[in-house]
Amino acid sequence: MHLSYCTNVHPAEDLAGIIEQLDTYAEPIRQRLGADVLGLGLWLAAPVAAALADDPALRRGLRAELDARGLEVVTLNGFPYEAFQAPVVKHAVYYPDWTSRDRLDYTLDLARVLSDLMPETAAYGSISTLPLAWRTPWDKSRESVARQHLDELAHGLEKIAAETGRTIRVGFEPEPGCVIENTTQAADLLRNVDTRWLGVCLDLAHLACAWEQPAEALDRLAAAGVPVVKVQVSAALQTDDPVAAAEVLRAYVEPRFLHQTRTSLGGATDDLDLALREQLPGPWRIHYHVPLHALPEPPLSSTVPVLRNAIHELLARTDCEHYDVETYTWGVLPVSQRPTDAAGLVGGIAAELAFARDLLAAEVTAR
């Protein structure tokens, strides 16, 4: 089992910046945890991924930098293409989507890079990616193009495995508002892919926002033959009474990311400000990744109980080995909860990893 934290919380998009963030954040987090090795769910923007894929010497150099700091990479986040910490991201994160060859090329570049970064002891590497596309525009023609690209992706991963001896698997990550929003849609649209190489990345905040029961969701995927190749250990924001919580919720409205809001009765908006304006009946779950170890300001809560249940079911029902803590929203949290410097972010991420480590260890021990 590999536990990591996702580096898409950091803005660096060139190799020098990535190495700098290893010194500023990753190595201090490892030291804070007292760990000999710290896992990173590395995010590489498309330009640096292409440069690394084209140059074996660059890949060897990055691997050496990781090794020197006691860092390992078995998984990459291939969902954001670039500029994920730009002032405004919103819908841009879903482009290019799987109707575009750029998305295919980027993902295969990541696979090539990961095959050289992952430790020899890892059974496989994983890459998470977007769930085909945002839901509009989408039609049979676009679906056909995307399926062709998924076939080419599987073929490319098989070729990399033959050349390197390393298995890389890609997980499509259900997310609110996308073509694949939940495990029902994942089971339907991924049923016929080559599951030696392709499967699902299960983000536990997204699972909660879809109001899915973890055991039922995993049974659904298993019945369709769709494997879970990666788990993103994350928690969403929740309120049972959005009217009472409206003032506190307004502090979470911000311009960078979408915060899709879903109600237990099927109500939906594509951002939190719209949900507040439309006064959807509660309870709400909001696509806003909140720190795992710290409760939001009352009367808000988080979906950590769903996360706990999901981890229990995942360990019982799947052979997934990759668990990646993905709280990328530290920089847009309400001011009172936002780290003010690098040391504050190091402390927050370390506390989340300790929470996830202890939860996984307790589940394994209980078994």
VOBA-1610 file (N, C-alpha, C; in pm, whole numbers, padded with zeros to 5 digits, always signed):
BEGIN
Met+00084-00119+00000Met+00000+00000+00000Met+00088+00124+00000His+00055+00220-00084His+00133+00343-00095His+00042+00461-00058Leu+00087+00544+00036Leu+00016+00666+00075Leu+00099+00785+00032Ser+00033+00883-00029Ser+00104+01001-00080Ser+00018+01124-00062Tyr+00077+01241-00089Tyr-00004+01362-00100Tyr+00015+01419-00239Cys-00092+01478-00291Cys-00091+01527-00429Cys-00032+01666-00437Thr+00065+01684-00526Thr+00136+01812-00536Thr+00066+01913-00626Asn-00058+01884-00669Asn-00129+01988-00744Asn-00170+02105-00656Val-00144+02095-00526Val-00165+02208-00435Val-00059+02316-00457His+00052+02280-00524His+00161+02374-00549His+00154+02424-00693Pro+00194+02548-00719Pro+00177+02605-00853Pro+00289+02578-00952Ala+00400+02519-00912Ala+00515+02506-01002Ala+00481+02426-01127Glu+00525+02477-01244Glu+00494+02411-01371Glu+00618+02393-01458Asp+00738+02413-01402Asp+00861+02381-01475Asp+00948+02297-01383Leu+01050+02236-01439Leu+01129+02140-01362Leu+01200+02207-01245Ala+01255+02326-01267Ala+01322+02396-01157Ala+01226+02425-01043Gly+01105+02467-01078Gly+01005+02496-00976Gly+00960+02371-00902Ile+00951+02259-00974Ile+00911+02133-00910Ile+01017+02089-00809Ile+01143+02100-00847Ile+01251+02061-00754Ile+01252+02155-00633Glu+01226+02283-00657Glu+01219+02377-00546Glu+01107+02340-00449Gln+00993+02295-00503Gln+00883+02261-00413Gln+00913+02133-00333Leu+01000+02048-00385Leu+01043+01932-00308Leu+01117+01977-00182Asp+01200+02081-00196Asp+01275+02134-00083Asp+01186+02213+00013Thr+01094+02289-00044Thr+01012+02379+00038Thr+00903+02304+00114Tyr+00846+02201+00052Tyr+00730+02134+00110Tyr+00753+01984+00136Ala+00788+01909+00032Ala+00784+01764+00043Ala+00883+01711+00147Glu+01010+01754+00140Glu+01107+01702+00237Glu+01075+01747+00379Pro+01036+01874+00401Pro+00995+01910+00538Pro+00873+01831+00588Ile+00779+01798+00500Ile+00665+01716+00541Ile+00713+01577+00584Arg+00803+01518+00505Arg+00858+01388+00542Arg+00925+01394+00679Gln+01003+01499+00700Gln+01072+01512+00828Gln+00972+01533+00942Arg+00868+01612+00917Arg+00766+01635+01020Arg+00699+01504+01061Leu+00680+01414+00966Leu+00615+01287+00993Leu+00711+01182+01048Gly+00841+01210+01045Gly+00939+01113+01091Gly+00944+00990+01003Ala+00919+01008+00873Ala+00914+00896+00779Ala+01045+00885+00703Asp+01089+00763+00680Asp+01208+00743+00597Asp+01181+00778+00452Val+01058+00749+00406Val+01018+00775+00269Val+00880+00839+00270Leu+00861+00942+00188Leu+00731+01006+00172Leu+00685+00988+00029Gly+00560+00948+00012Gly+00503+00934-00121Gly+00448+01066-00172Leu+00472+01092-00300Leu+00415+01209-00367Leu+00323+01163-00479Gly+00205+01222-00485Gly+00120+01210-00602Gly+00155+01327-00692Leu+00257+01311-00771Leu+00318+01424-00842Leu+00225+01475-00951Trp+00213+01609-00959Trp+00144+01671-01071Trp+00246+01739-01161Leu+00244+01703-01288Leu+00332+01762-01389Leu+00245+01827-01495Ala+00258+01957-01513Ala+00186+02025-01621Ala+00232+01972-01756Ala+00148+01986-01857Ala+00174+01924-01987Ala+00310+01961-02046Pro+00355+02086-02044Pro+00486+02116-02105Pro+00602+02044-02039Val+00605+02038-01905Val+00716+01971-01838Val+00704+01819-01854Ala+00581+01767-01860Ala+00564+01624-01887Ala+00619+01587-02023Ala+00593+01671-02124Ala+00644+01645-02259Ala+00796+01650-02262Ala+00854+01748-02193Ala+01001+01759-02190Ala+01063+01637-02124Leu+01007+01593-02013Leu+01060+01475-01944Leu+01042+01349-02028Ala+00928+01336-02094Ala+00903+01217-02176Ala+01000+01208-02292Asp+01046+01322-02341Asp+01137+01325-02456Asp+01284+01307-02419Asp+01317+01313-02290Asp+01457+01318-02250Asp+01484+01223-02134Pro+01536+01104-02159Pro+01566+01009-02050Pro+01659+01068-01945Ala+01752+01153-01986Ala+01844+01212-01889Ala+01770+01301-01790Leu+01672+01377-01838Leu+01591+01459-01747Leu+01515+01372-01649Arg+01462+01260-01697Arg+01389+01169-01608Arg+01482+01111-01502Arg+01598+01071-01543Arg+01694+01018-01445Arg+01732+01125-01342Gly+01746+01248-01390Gly+01780+01357-01300Gly+01670+01382-01197Leu+01544+01380-01241Leu+01433+01401-01148Leu+01424+01285-01049Arg+01445+01163-01098Arg+01443+01048-01007Arg+01553+01063-00900Ala+01669+01109-00940Ala+01779+01128-00845Ala+01743+01234-00740Glu+01677+01342-00785Glu+01636+01446-00692Glu+01536+01392-00590Leu+01444+01309-00635Leu+01346+01247-00545Leu+01416+01155-00445Asp+01501+01068-00497Asp+01570+00972-00411Asp+01654+01042-00305Ala+01719+01151-00344Ala+01807+01221-00250Ala+01731+01280-00132Arg+01602+01302-00151Arg+01520+01364-00046Arg+01429+01264+00024Gly+01443+01135-00006Gly+01358+01034+00056Gly+01215+01040+00008Leu+01197+01067-00121Leu+01063+01080-00180Leu+01044+00973-00285Glu+00922+00920-00294Glu+00892+00822-00398Glu+00763+00859-00469Val+00753+00818-00595Val+00636+00848-00678Val+00588+00719-00742Val+00465+00679-00707Val+00402+00567-00777Val+00278+00612-00852Thr+00235+00737-00828Thr+00114+00785-00892Thr+00131+00930-00935Leu+00070+00964-01046Leu+00068+01100-01098Leu-00076+01148-01109Asn-00097+01276-01087Asn-00228+01337-01111Asn-00227+01395-01251Gly-00298+01332-01343Gly-00304+01377-01481Gly-00436+01444-01516Phe-00508+01492-01415Phe-00637+01559-01441Phe-00615+01701-01491Pro-00551+01791-01414Pro-00526+01926-01467Pro-00416+01920-01574Tyr-00439+01986-01685Tyr-00343+01987-01796Tyr-00233+02089-01771Glu-00272+02205-01722Glu-00176+02309-01684Glu-00251+02419-01610Ala-00176+02510-01546Ala-00231+02631-01482Ala-00338+02599-01379Phe-00315+02494-01296Phe-00418+02454-01202Phe-00429+02549-01083Gln-00325+02623-01055Gln-00333+02720-00945Gln-00339+02864-00999Ala-00391+02878-01122Ala-00413+03012-01179Ala-00520+03085-01097Pro-00528+03218-01109Pro-00630+03292-01033Pro-00772+03244-01059Val-00802+03206-01184Val-00933+03151-01218Val-00911+03022-01298Val-00967+02912-01248Val-00958+02783-01316Val-01096+02741-01366Lys-01188+02722-01271Lys-01327+02685-01302Lys-01333+02575-01409His-01408+02597-01520His-01427+02494-01622His-01302+02462-01703Ala-01201+02550-01696Ala-01081+02527-01776Ala-01010+02397-01739Val-01031+02347-01616Val-00963+02225-01574Val-01007+02103-01656Tyr-01121+02111-01722Tyr-01174+01997-01798Tyr-01127+01995-01943Tyr-01037+02085-01978Tyr-00989+02093-02116Tyr-00836+02086-02118Pro-00777+02023-02219Pro-00844+01944-02322Pro-00903+01817-02261Asp-01016+01772-02318Asp-01080+01652-02265Asp-01044+01532-02352Trp-01113+01421-02330Trp-01075+01298-02400Trp-01125+01291-02544Thr-01186+01398-02592Thr-01211+01409-02736Thr-01091+01468-02809Ser-00991+01512-02732Ser-00874+01579-02790Ser-00752+01488-02786Arg-00678+01487-02895Arg-00552+01410-02898Arg-00451+01469-02801Asp-00461+01596-02770Asp-00370+01655-02672Asp-00381+01583-02537Arg-00503+01547-02499Arg-00522+01476-02372Arg-00456+01338-02378Leu-00472+01270-02489Leu-00410+01138-02506Leu-00258+01150-02500Asp-00202+01245-02574Asp-00056+01262-02577Asp-00003+01295-02438Tyr-00071+01383-02367Tyr-00029+01421-02232Tyr-00027+01299-02140Thr-00131+01218-02145Thr-00140+01104-02055Thr-00032+01000-02086Leu-00004+00979-02213Leu+00103+00886-02249Leu+00241+00942-02212Asp+00257+01074-02222Asp+00381+01136-02172Asp+00397+01107-02023Leu+00290+01123-01947Leu+00297+01096-01804Leu+00334+00950-01776Ala+00276+00861-01853Ala+00306+00719-01833Ala+00453+00689-01859Arg+00507+00749-01963Arg+00649+00731-01995Arg+00735+00783-01879Val+00700+00899-01827Val+00776+00957-01716Val+00766+00868-01592Leu+00644+00826-01559Leu+00622+00748-01438Leu+00696+00615-01442Ser+00708+00557-01559Ser+00777+00428-01569Ser+00922+00438-01522Asp+00981+00558-01530Asp+01118+00577-01484Asp+01127+00634-01342Leu+01018+00696-01294Leu+01022+00754-01160Leu+00986+00654-01051Met+00898+00559-01080Met+00846+00471-00975Met+00952+00374-00926Pro+00949+00341-00798Pro+01049+00249-00742Pro+01031+00108-00800Glu+01140+00034-00801Glu+01139-00100-00859Glu+01046-00193-00782Thr+01019-00163-00655Thr+00934-00250-00574Thr+00785-00230-00598Ala+00747-00123-00668Ala+00604-00095-00690Ala+00546-00194-00790Ala+00430-00250-00757Ala+00365-00346-00845Ala+00315-00280-00973Tyr+00271-00155-00963Tyr+00223-00081-01079Tyr+00228+00067-01047Gly+00220+00148-01151Gly+00203+00292-01136Gly+00063+00331-01178Ser+00016+00445-01128Ser-00119+00490-01164Ser-00119+00637-01203Ile-00213+00670-01290Ile-00235+00809-01333Ile-00385+00835-01325Ser-00424+00938-01253Ser-00566+00977-01251Ser-00590+01079-01361Thr-00710+01073-01419Thr-00744+01163-01529Thr-00891+01200-01522Leu-00931+01299-01602Leu-01068+01346-01594Leu-01166+01243-01652Pro-01290+01247-01605Pro-01390+01147-01643Pro-01450+01177-01781Leu-01363+01168-01881Leu-01392+01190-02024Leu-01406+01337-02058Ala-01501+01408-01994Ala-01523+01549-02031Ala-01626+01611-01938Trp-01637+01743-01942Trp-01751+01810-01882Trp-01875+01765-01958Arg-01989+01767-01893Arg-02109+01703-01948Arg-02164+01769-02074Thr-02128+01895-02097Thr-02172+01964-02218Thr-02052+02032-02283Pro-02041+02031-02417Pro-02126+01955-02508Pro-02080+01809-02512Trp-02174+01718-02523Trp-02141+01575-02530Trp-02249+01508-02612Asp-02207+01426-02705Asp-02302+01354-02790Asp-02235+01225-02837Lys-02305+01148-02918Lys-02252+01020-02964Lys-02124+01037-03046Ser-02116+01144-03123Ser-01997+01168-03202Ser-01875+01190-03112Arg-01891+01272-03010Arg-01781+01298-02917Arg-01746+01171-02838Glu-01846+01096-02801Glu-01821+00971-02730Glu-01740+00874-02816Ser-01770+00869-02944Ser-01698+00780-03034Ser-01550+00820-03044Val-01524+00949-03054Val-01385+00997-03060Val-01312+00964-02930Ala-01379+00988-02817Ala-01317+00959-02688Ala-01286+00810-02674Arg-01377+00725-02718Arg-01353+00580-02708Arg-01234+00539-02793Gln-01218+00600-02910Gln-01102+00571-02993Gln-00974+00610-02920His-00976+00724-02852His-00858+00768-02779His-00830+00675-02660Leu-00935+00624-02596Leu-00914+00530-02486Leu-00853+00399-02538Asp-00894+00356-02654Asp-00832+00236-02714Asp-00684+00262-02743Glu-00654+00381-02797Glu-00515+00415-02825Glu-00435+00428-02695Leu-00499+00478-02591Leu-00432+00488-02461Leu-00393+00349-02410Ala-00487+00256-02414Ala-00458+00120-02368Ala-00345+00058-02449His-00349+00079-02580His-00243+00026-02666His-00108+00089-02630Gly-00108+00220-02604Gly+00016+00289-02569Gly+00071+00241-02436Leu-00017+00218-02338Leu+00028+00167-02208Leu+00085+00026-02220Glu+00023-00054-02305Glu+00074-00189-02329Glu+00214-00184-02393Lys+00232-00089-02484Lys+00362-00074-02549Lys+00468-00030-02448Ile+00434+00064-02361Ile+00529+00108-02259Ile+00565-00008-02167Ala+00468-00089-02130Ala+00495-00204-02044Ala+00590-00302-02112Ala+00570-00324-02242Ala+00658-00416-02315Ala+00800-00362-02322Glu+00815-00230-02333Glu+00947-00170-02346Glu+01019-00157-02213Thr+00944-00131-02106Thr+01007-00096-01977Thr+00990-00204-01870Gly+00896-00294-01890Gly+00864-00390-01786Gly+00782-00332-01672Arg+00732-00209-01688Arg+00655-00142-01582Arg+00510-00128-01626Thr+00419-00166-01539Thr+00275-00154-01565Thr+00226-00019-01515Ile+00166+00058-01604Ile+00105+00186-01568Ile-00044+00176-01598Arg-00127+00211-01501Arg-00272+00204-01516Arg-00331+00344-01501Val-00434+00372-01579Val-00498+00504-01578Val-00638+00491-01518Gly-00669+00578-01423Gly-00800+00578-01358Gly-00879+00702-01393Phe-00998+00682-01446Phe-01089+00793-01479Phe-01166+00828-01353Glu-01166+00956-01319Glu-01210+01003-01187Glu-01349+01065-01193Pro-01454+00991-01151Pro-01589+01050-01151Pro-01591+01181-01073Glu-01656+01282-01130Glu-01662+01413-01066Glu-01795+01479-01097Pro-01854+01552-01002Pro-01982+01619-01028Pro-01976+01710-01150Gly-02078+01698-01234Gly-02090+01782-01352Gly-02029+01727-01477Cys-01958+01614-01466Cys-01887+01558-01581Cys-01968+01448-01648Val-01918+01402-01762Val-01984+01292-01834Val-01995+01170-01743Ile-01889+01144-01666Ile-01893+01040-01562Ile-01895+01111-01428Glu-02012+01120-01369Glu-02028+01190-01242Glu-02026+01093-01125Asn-02066+00968-01148Asn-02081+00872-01039Asn-02044+00732-01088Thr-02050+00635-00999Thr-02007+00501-01036Thr-02106+00431-01128Thr-02232+00472-01127Thr-02327+00416-01224Thr-02283+00450-01365Gln-02248+00576-01388Gln-02201+00618-01520Gln-02064+00558-01552Ala-01979+00544-01451Ala-01848+00481-01475Ala-01866+00336-01518Ala-01954+00264-01451Ala-01978+00124-01486Ala-02032+00112-01628Asp-02114+00207-01668Asp-02174+00203-01802Asp-02072+00240-01909Leu-02000+00351-01891Leu-01915+00403-01997Leu-01778+00338-02003Leu-01736+00272-01895Leu-01604+00208-01894Leu-01614+00056-01897Arg-01732+00005-01914Arg-01753-00140-01908Arg-01668-00216-02009Asn-01649-00160-02127Asn-01583-00234-02235Asn-01439-00189-02261Val-01381-00110-02172Val-01241-00071-02193Val-01150-00186-02155Asp-01022-00174-02193Asp-00925-00277-02160Asp-00881-00257-02014Thr-00939-00336-01925Thr-00920-00314-01782Thr-00785-00365-01731Arg-00702-00418-01818Arg-00564-00442-01777Arg-00493-00309-01752Trp-00537-00206-01823Trp-00469-00076-01819Trp-00557+00037-01770Leu-00688+00024-01783Leu-00779+00134-01755Leu-00879+00095-01647Gly-00915+00192-01564Gly-01012+00168-01458Gly-01060+00300-01402Val-01085+00303-01271Val-01140+00420-01204Val-01043+00470-01099Cys-01032+00602-01088Cys-00974+00666-00971Cys-01092+00714-00886Leu-01105+00660-00767Leu-01219+00694-00682Leu-01180+00806-00586Asp-01232+00925-00612Asp-01212+01040-00524Asp-01324+01037-00420Leu-01286+01031-00292Leu-01386+01007-00188Leu-01471+01130-00159Ala-01421+01249-00189Ala-01507+01368-00180Ala-01612+01366-00290His-01572+01327-00410His-01667+01321-00521His-01772+01212-00496Leu-01727+01098-00442Leu-01820+00991-00408Leu-01926+01041-00311Ala-01883+01117-00211Ala-01977+01172-00114Ala-02072+01271-00178Cys-02019+01358-00266Cys-02104+01458-00332Cys-02210+01394-00421Ala-02181+01275-00473Ala-02281+01201-00551Ala-02380+01128-00462Trp-02364+01140-00332Trp-02451+01074-00233Trp-02456+00923-00257Glu-02340+00866-00289Glu-02332+00723-00310Glu-02289+00652-00182Gln-02341+00532-00161Gln-02296+00448-00052Gln-02173+00371-00098Pro-02061+00379-00024Pro-01938+00316-00072Pro-01952+00169-00109Ala-02015+00089-00027Ala-02026-00055-00057Ala-02103-00077-00187Glu-02212-00005-00203Glu-02292-00020-00326Glu-02214+00027-00447Ala-02139+00136-00432Ala-02060+00188-00544Ala-01955+00087-00587Leu-01886+00027-00491Leu-01781-00070-00524Leu-01841-00197-00583Asp-01955-00240-00534Asp-02023-00356-00593Asp-02061-00328-00738Arg-02105-00207-00764Arg-02146-00168-00899Arg-02026-00175-00996Leu-01914-00121-00953Leu-01795-00126-01037Leu-01749-00269-01058Ala-01750-00347-00951Ala-01705-00487-00963Ala-01795-00565-01059Ala-01924-00542-01053Ala-02017-00613-01141Ala-01990-00580-01287Ala-01944-00457-01312Ala-01912-00415-01449Ala-01770-00452-01489Gly-01693-00507-01395Gly-01554-00544-01425Gly-01460-00426-01434Val-01495-00315-01370Val-01413-00193-01376Val-01332-00183-01247Pro-01200-00193-01253Pro-01118-00192-01131Pro-01096-00051-01076Val-01076-00044-00946Val-01030+00080-00881Val-00878+00075-00879Val-00814+00165-00954Val-00668+00162-00963Val-00602+00266-00872Lys-00683+00360-00822Lys-00628+00466-00736Lys-00742+00525-00655Val-00710+00568-00534Val-00807+00634-00447Val-00752+00771-00409Gln-00834+00873-00422Gln-00797+01006-00372Gln-00869+01024-00239Val-00789+01034-00133Val-00840+01042+00003Val-00874+01189+00028Ser-01002+01220+00019Ser-01045+01360+00026Ser-01182+01366+00091Ala-01213+01483+00145Ala-01342+01506+00211Ala-01404+01634+00157Ala-01535+01630+00139Ala-01610+01744+00088Ala-01673+01822+00204Leu-01716+01942+00174Leu-01786+02028+00270Leu-01932+01986+00275Gln-01992+01990+00394Gln-02130+01946+00409Gln-02205+02040+00503Thr-02335+02058+00475Thr-02423+02128+00568Thr-02559+02061+00566Asp-02612+02037+00685Asp-02746+01981+00693Asp-02852+02088+00677Asp-02819+02210+00715Asp-02915+02321+00708Asp-02849+02440+00639Pro-02860+02448+00504Pro-02791+02556+00433Pro-02844+02695+00466Val-02966+02707+00513Val-03018+02838+00551Val-02945+02888+00675Ala-02933+02801+00774Ala-02863+02840+00897Ala-02714+02863+00873Ala-02660+02792+00773Ala-02516+02799+00747Ala-02479+02899+00639Ala-02577+02971+00586Ala-02553+03054+00468Ala-02440+03154+00489Glu-02434+03220+00602Glu-02331+03322+00624Glu-02192+03259+00627Val-02178+03145+00692Val-02049+03078+00697Val-02012+03025+00558Leu-02110+02976+00484Leu-02084+02923+00351Leu-02033+03030+00255Arg-02078+03153+00273Arg-02035+03259+00182Arg-01885+03281+00188Ala-01821+03246+00299Ala-01676+03259+00309Ala-01603+03158+00221Tyr-01675+03054+00174Tyr-01616+02953+00087Tyr-01637+02984-00062Val-01714+03084-00093Val-01732+03124-00232Val-01605+03195-00277Glu-01543+03146-00385Glu-01416+03203-00429Glu-01402+03183-00580Pro-01313+03256-00646Pro-01312+03261-00792Pro-01229+03154-00862Arg-01151+03074-00791Arg-01056+02987-00860Arg-01120+02857-00910Phe-01184+02783-00820Phe-01231+02649-00853Phe-01383+02643-00855Leu-01437+02547-00930Leu-01579+02516-00922Leu-01608+02440-00793His-01722+02471-00732His-01764+02400-00612His-01907+02349-00634Gln-01917+02246-00718Gln-02046+02187-00751Gln-02116+02144-00622Thr-02243+02175-00615Thr-02321+02148-00495Thr-02434+02052-00528Arg-02447+01948-00445Arg-02548+01844-00466Arg-02628+01823-00338Thr-02760+01803-00353Thr-02845+01778-00238Thr-02882+01631-00233Ser-02926+01588-00116Ser-02965+01448-00099Ser-03089+01414-00179Leu-03163+01515-00222Leu-03286+01494-00300Leu-03264+01506-00450Gly-03139+01523-00493Gly-03109+01530-00635Gly-03094+01671-00690Gly-03106+01772-00607Gly-03082+01908-00653Gly-02936+01929-00686Ala-02909+02019-00781Ala-02771+02036-00826Ala-02748+02175-00882Thr-02632+02232-00847Thr-02582+02351-00915Thr-02434+02329-00944Asp-02381+02409-01036Asp-02242+02392-01075Asp-02145+02477-00994Asp-02195+02555-00898Asp-02105+02628-00809Asp-02180+02667-00683Leu-02103+02695-00578Leu-02163+02722-00449Leu-02244+02850-00448Asp-02196+02954-00515Asp-02272+03080-00515Asp-02409+03061-00578Leu-02419+02974-00680Leu-02549+02946-00743Leu-02641+02874-00646Ala-02586+02780-00569Ala-02668+02709-00472Ala-02723+02803-00366Leu-02638+02896-00320Leu-02684+02994-00222Leu-02792+03084-00281Arg-02774+03124-00406Arg-02871+03212-00472Arg-03004+03140-00493Glu-02997+03012-00532Glu-03120+02938-00562Glu-03184+02878-00438Gln-03114+02882-00325Gln-03166+02832-00197Gln-03218+02689-00210Leu-03130+02602-00262Leu-03166+02461-00272Leu-03196+02405-00133Pro-03297+02319-00122Pro-03324+02258+00008Pro-03210+02164+00048Gly-03179+02161+00176Gly-03068+02079+00224Gly-03111+01936+00252Pro-03015+01852+00293Pro-02874+01885+00317Pro-02793+01895+00188Trp-02679+01966+00196Trp-02591+01983+00082Trp-02458+01913+00107Arg-02402+01865-00002Arg-02260+01830-00007Arg-02196+01910-00119Ile-02082+01970-00088Ile-02022+02070-00177Ile-01884+02023-00218His-01857+02025-00349His-01727+01984-00401His-01623+02089-00363Tyr-01584+02083-00239Tyr-01482+02172-00185Tyr-01397+02085-00095His-01278+02048-00140His-01192+01960-00062His-01145+02034+00063Val-01182+01983+00178Val-01146+02046+00305Val-01045+01958+00378Pro-00959+02016+00463Pro-00859+01937+00533Pro-00921+01819+00608Leu-00856+01705+00600Leu-00912+01582+00657Leu-00915+01586+00809His-00817+01649+00870His-00796+01638+01014His-00865+01747+01095Ala-00921+01848+01027Ala-00974+01964+01098Ala-01119+01988+01058Leu-01206+02001+01156Leu-01347+02025+01127Leu-01367+02167+01076Pro-01455+02186+00977Pro-01489+02323+00935Pro-01562+02397+01048Glu-01574+02527+01029Glu-01643+02609+01129Glu-01790+02568+01137Pro-01843+02543+01257Pro-01986+02513+01271Pro-02070+02628+01215Pro-02187+02598+01160Pro-02256+02469+01161Pro-02220+02378+01043Leu-02106+02401+00980Leu-02064+02315+00871Leu-01998+02189+00926Ser-01993+02088+00843Ser-01920+01965+00875Ser-01853+01917+00747Ser-01791+01802+00753Ser-01728+01745+00634Ser-01777+01602+00615Thr-01738+01544+00501Thr-01781+01407+00471Thr-01677+01305+00515Val-01599+01335+00617Val-01503+01238+00669Val-01570+01107+00709Pro-01692+01105+00764Pro-01755+00975+00791Pro-01771+00890+00666Val-01803+00951+00553Val-01811+00877+00427Val-01673+00824+00390Leu-01571+00908+00408Leu-01433+00867+00380Leu-01395+00744+00464Arg-01426+00747+00592Arg-01393+00633+00679Arg-01460+00505+00631Asn-01588+00517+00601Asn-01661+00400+00552Asn-01606+00351+00420Ala-01571+00444+00332Ala-01517+00406+00200Ala-01384+00334+00214Ile-01295+00383+00301Ile-01167+00316+00322Ile-01189+00173+00372His-01281+00158+00465His-01313+00025+00517His-01357-00068+00404Glu-01447-00020+00319Glu-01499-00103+00210Glu-01394-00127+00102Leu-01313-00027+00074Leu-01208-00045-00028Leu-01109-00153+00013Leu-01069-00153+00138Leu-00973-00253+00184Leu-01035-00393+00185Ala-01166-00399+00204Ala-01234-00528+00207Ala-01265-00581+00067Arg-01287-00491-00029Arg-01344-00533-00156Arg-01252-00516-00277Thr-01140-00446-00263Thr-01054-00420-00378Thr-00909-00452-00344Asp-00827-00457-00449Asp-00683-00473-00428Asp-00607-00345-00463Cys-00677-00231-00457Cys-00613-00103-00488Cys-00501-00076-00388Glu-00386-00029-00438Glu-00269-00006-00354Glu-00233+00142-00339His-00299+00231-00414His-00256+00370-00419His-00360+00461-00354Tyr-00319+00528-00246Tyr-00406+00619-00172Tyr-00337+00756-00165Asp-00399+00855-00227Asp-00337+00986-00247Asp-00423+01093-00181Val-00369+01162-00081Val-00442+01272-00016Val-00442+01391-00109Glu-00561+01439-00145Glu-00569+01546-00245Glu-00654+01662-00194Thr-00594+01745-00111Thr-00658+01871-00071Thr-00582+01983-00140Tyr-00635+02026-00254Tyr-00566+02126-00336Tyr-00616+02268-00307Thr-00706+02282-00211Thr-00777+02408-00189Thr-00722+02490-00073Trp-00604+02454-00021Trp-00550+02527+00094Trp-00544+02678+00068Gly-00510+02717-00053Gly-00491+02858-00085Gly-00619+02937-00101Val-00735+02870-00103Val-00862+02940-00119Val-00956+02915-00002Leu-00909+02848+00102Leu-00991+02832+00222Leu-01027+02969+00280Pro-01134+02976+00359Pro-01160+03101+00430Pro-01035+03149+00503Val-01018+03279+00509Val-00893+03338+00558Val-00853+03283+00694Ser-00949+03260+00781Ser-00917+03213+00916Ser-00860+03072+00917Gln-00880+02995+00810Gln-00833+02857+00803Gln-00717+02838+00706Arg-00677+02945+00640Arg-00578+02936+00531Arg-00436+02951+00586Pro-00342+02863+00547Pro-00203+02882+00589Pro-00149+03015+00538Thr-00067+03078+00620Thr-00015+03209+00582Thr+00126+03202+00526Asp+00192+03086+00537Asp+00327+03073+00485Asp+00356+02926+00456Ala+00475+02898+00405Ala+00511+02761+00366Ala+00508+02667+00487Ala+00553+02715+00602Ala+00554+02631+00721Ala+00413+02591+00762Gly+00319+02683+00745Gly+00180+02651+00777Gly+00124+02544+00685Leu+00158+02554+00556Leu+00111+02452+00461Leu+00177+02318+00489Val+00306+02319+00519Val+00375+02195+00557Val+00304+02129+00675Gly+00273+02207+00777Gly+00207+02152+00894Gly+00070+02096+00863Gly-00006+02166+00778Gly-00140+02119+00743Gly-00136+01989+00664Ile-00050+01981+00563Ile-00042+01860+00482Ile+00010+01744+00566Ala+00108+01769+00652Ala+00160+01663+00738Ala+00049+01610+00830Ala-00035+01699+00882Ala-00144+01655+00970Ala-00245+01571+00892Glu-00274+01609+00769Glu-00364+01528+00686Glu-00306+01390+00660Leu-00178+01385+00626Leu-00115+01256+00599Leu-00113+01169+00723Ala-00088+01227+00838Ala-00090+01151+00962Ala-00229+01094+00988Phe-00332+01175+00961Phe-00470+01129+00976Phe-00497+01010+00884Ala-00460+01022+00757Ala-00484+00914+00661Ala-00402+00791+00695Arg-00276+00811+00734Arg-00189+00699+00772Arg-00248+00621+00888Asp-00293+00693+00990Asp-00346+00626+01108Asp-00478+00555+01077Leu-00559+00615+00992Leu-00685+00551+00953Leu-00658+00421+00877Leu-00569+00426+00780Leu-00536+00306+00703Leu-00475+00200+00793Ala-00385+00241+00881Ala-00319+00144+00970Ala-00420+00078+01062Ala-00515+00155+01115Ala-00616+00097+01202Ala-00704-00004+01128Glu-00738+00028+01004Glu-00819-00065+00925Glu-00743-00193+00894Val-00616-00179+00860Val-00534-00298+00830Val-00519-00383+00956Thr-00493-00319+01069Thr-00476-00393+01195Thr-00605-00466+01233Ala-00719-00398+01212Ala-00846-00459+01247Ala-00877-00583+01164Arg-00818-00589+01045Arg-00843-00704+00958Arg-00756-00823+00996
//
